[in-house]
Amino acid sequence: PDGRIVIDPNASKDDRKALKKIVKETARHVRSLNANSRELRQLLLTSGFASKRALLDFLKVNDLGPTLSVGLLAQGNAGGLTDGRGGPAGLGQMVGSRNNAGRITLDRGLVDAVKDAMESESAGAPRGALTPARGFDLPNGVPAEVANVFAFTNRVFEHEITHWGAFYNLNMTGASDNVNISVLGINLTFERGQFFELTSFGNLGHPFNPASNPSWGIARQYTHTEYLYTNGQRNVNAADAGRAIDANLQQRALLFQLVRQR
């Protein structure tokens, strides 16, 4: 391993294509940040990369590690998004290993939304998760919505990069990965990726919060996840789930400022 990215060789062809696109778009985004960008400064600080150039060198695919993969991290039911074990849903995960440089996993919902964004971009029309709610249109067209999908996905990937960097660059593992600061004599502890998000964007990313997620496609993707178990169970009546999903899509269409059809 050399600290550059390998796309999971066991992933499907379409998943591998989407994961490569995520790396490419994240590198494009980082490249666009100027030296005074709060996001860039905080990303370097929390990940331990010495410079923007070093970070961009990491954001290359050359099959030497760490491995970028897709997994089922976020599940859901009528009570909301979960991790399937009674805890909150996750959108990304990092597992460190010196032997193979570790693994970064992105949630299936994110990768599926990216695949839909790629298909929409190719077709010039919304496909899959990017399809507007019934009776609505996208406010700024397909190209803007495709960009929005990547904006949120990049943010999740950057969150996980802080953990990988802390492990590989700063030799931090487990609880030592947390960020500890003192404010007015009060000691505060933050989860590293969350500290990066809060200090960069002023909020924590969530699929249903337009202040942190500009993408309707991400919101639609996780509206389906929210009401259906994604581990093979179907504990929610299909008809009831369909009505609940449609009602929530209608509400979220307004929240995400989709345009009503005339």
Protein Blocks (a to p, Z undefined) as FASTA:
>chain_A
ZZiacddfkbcfklmmmmmmmmmmmmmmmmmpcfklmklmmmmmmnopabfklmmmmmpc
ehnopadddddfbgcdfkbccehnopacdfbdcdddfklnpaadddfklmmmmmmmmmmm
mnopaehjllccehiacfkbjklmmmmmmmmmmmmmmmmmmmmmmmmmnopghjllpccd
deehiacdddfklmmmmmmnopacdfklmklmmbfklmmmmmmmmmpccehpafbcfklm
mmmmmmmmmmmmmmnopacdZZ
